[in-house]
Every structure is written in C-alpha cells, then in structure tokens.
Amino acid sequence: MPDRARAALGTADELAWVSHATAATVHELALPPRLRKLDRIDLTVPSPMHAPRGSGIRGRQRTLELTAIELFDGLRVASPAQAFVDGCDYLAFEDLVALGDSVVWERAPRATRAALVEAIEGHRGRRAHRRLVAAASAVRPRSASRPETITRLQLEALGAPEPWCNVPVVLDAEEAVAPDAAFWQARLIIEVEGDQHRVDRAQWLTDLERYNRAQRSDIEVHRVVATTPAEARRQLAPIVDRLRSRWDASRKPPPIAPFFQGPSAFGSEPWLFSA
C-alpha cells in the first residue's frame, strides 16, 4: 500500500496528501473487510485546487490545518486523528466507531485524546459532523478489533450495561485474564472469535485455557463471531437475556490486575467526546 500511495502522490500536486481509507490503511487502523484491499488511492488537495484525477485515484479537495497532515514512511498522509474524522465521509456508524477505537487502543495508541478532539472540532460545520460527534462519544480505548467494537455497540443497543473490555483481572489467585467483554455481576463473559482464533494454534490453546479457567471459576462463557452488526445482534440477543437472569448487583467483580494502567472507573460516560 505505501508504494502504491507513493506512486499516486508522484502524479499529483506537491501539496496533495494521502487521505480517507488509504490513510487509515497506511496507519493500520480498523476498516471493514471490503476496504482492506483498496481499488483506488485516496488523495486530497487544499481547496480551491482541483481534486486529483487519474487511473486508480479517488480525488478530493478540502481546507485542512497543516497539523492534520504528517510524514509517515516518507508519505504526506492524514494523521490518525484526521483519518478518523475522514471516516465520516465513507463509513457506517459502527465502522466509524471501530476506526476510532483502533486510533485510541490503549496498548498502541496512534493519537492523543487532545489530538482527536482537535480534529473533531476542526470538522465543525461540515457534512456529517453530528454523526462524527456521536461516533466519537462511543469510542473506547479497550476494544482490540472491529468485531469487538461491533459486539460492544450491539450489546449496548440490546440494553446491556457497558462491559469491562480487555480489562485484566485475577481469578482465584491465578494469572490474570482479560476477557473481550465481561459482566462480573452476572459471572458471564463473551469472547469474540476471529480468523486468528481459528488458524493460530498458539492463540487457540490460549483461548482454550482461558475457557477452562473460567469454567473452574463458575463463570459462564459465550463465544460469538461478529462479522456484521446484524449477525452480532442475532447472536447476542439470547446472551443478553441470560445476562439479565444471572445479574446480581451485590456481587463484586474480581480484583483488577495490579499492572493495569487503564481508566480507574468503568461506566457509560463518554471517554473521548461528549455529544
């Protein structure tokens, strides 16, 4: 991808930059499968210049602060924060949130919270700004993949409380575990399966051991495959019913692992941006 983007930039004005889905791909941010193999390179130039044209190029024009453009592997490319903002031009809501989640993923953040807020504010008055703000208010730093984001959003849509996502806890004094989504007041966890879980033997063995440990601790484990929001919702609806039947507000969650440096509070309050 960087080589194709570099070649496309070579045919455009020197002020052009890589943007939108191509910028997200360059930064290795979460995108739906249909966009992971791009048929065209997204290039943008400052207004009022004419949008770039050419074979294999999707051209745009816009006014943008220079701080929203950076050099990455020798490419003039939209920053990760700006790539999230650009996502409101071409992504469905769930995928826009997933893109934002991948920007702020706590184990490898690509942008600071301040940079994201600045980029969002810079989009004020433009098309789809309200949808961008709504997506930003749903962004969280603990979803490790697009399927995990879709799962979290569909759980919320079904009326479930916000889960603890990838928060390491200590069960029965054993090594810490970090379920994809955990509801400790119901002693119920959800694991989101992907291709890596199916073809990677080491990952499969890790998942198996985690499943067995949960069973020994009297924790109910559910596994889902969240390829689309509709498919995730279909699988999660009966799990949410089960969640309600097992819920005990007086039950305390297990202790968070001492090495965890994430947010100290967990709830439904916006983490990044308030709509």
C-alpha positions, 0 to 999 in steps of 0.5 A: 500500500505505501508504494502504491500511495507513493506512486499516486502522490508522484502524479499529483500536486506537491501539496496533495496528501494521502487521505480517507481509507488509504490513510487509515490503511497506511496507519493500520487502523480498523476498516471493514473487510471490503476496504482492506484491499483498496481499488483506488488511492485516496488523495486530497488537495487544499481547496480551491485546487482541483481534486486529483484525477487519474487511473486508480485515484479517488480525488478530493479537495478540502481546507485542512490545518497543516497539523492534520497532515504528517510524514509517515514512511516518507508519505504526506498522509492524514494523521490518525486523528484526521483519518478518523474524522475522514471516516465520516465521509465513507463509513457506517456508524459502527465502522466509524466507531471501530476506526476510532477505537483502533486510533485510541487502543490503549496498548498502541495508541496512534493519537492523543485524546487532545489530538482527536478532539482537535480534529473533531472540532476542526470538522465543525460545520461540515457534512456529517459532523453530528454523526462524527460527534456521536461516533466519537462519544462511543469510542473506547480505548479497550476494544482490540478489533472491529468485531469487538467494537461491533459486539460492544455497540450491539450489546449496548443497543440490546440494553446491556450495561457497558462491559469491562473490555480487555480489562485484566483481572485475577481469578482465584489467585491465578494469572490474570485474564482479560476477557473481550467483554465481561459482566462480573455481576452476572459471572458471564463473559463473551469472547469474540472469535476471529480468523486468528482464533481459528488458524493460530494454534498458539492463540487457540490453546490460549483461548482454550485455557482461558475457557477452562479457567473460567469454567473452574471459576463458575463463570459462564462463557459465550463465544460469538463471531461478529462479522456484521452488526446484524449477525452480532445482534442475532447472536447476542440477543439470547446472551443478553437475556441470560445476562439479565437472569444471572445479574446480581448487583451485590456481587463484586467483580474480581480484583483488577490486575495490579499492572493495569494502567487503564481508566480507574472507573468503568461506566457509560460516560463518554471517554473521548467526546461528549455529544 
